[in-house]
Amino acid sequence: MEDCPVKTSYSFEHRPGLAVIKQNIMSNLDSTQKTNKLLLVLITIFLPPVGVAVDRGIKGEFWISLILTIIFFIPGLIYSLYIILK
């Protein structure tokens, strides 16, 4: 009777089709993150404090953004974009 070797470890390299599927899933996640960041930047351009609140929550950065936006729109916009893109 012949002994069959038992494979105890499994990886995507053994099945090339699964490696391609894994790569597609990872690239889709990356594109989704880029889309989310783009939408967040668009929200921030129109309402800077809202963009900061969505990204970071209502904390110190939100209040600084709100005060800068109330004083003058451009400093609030620049600060908010800096916070979101860093």
Secondary structure, DSSP 8 states (H G I E B T S, - for coil): -----------GGG-HHHHHHHHHHHHHHHHHHHHHHHHHHHHHHH-HHHHHHHHH-SSHHHHHHHHHHHH-HHHHHHHHHHHHH-
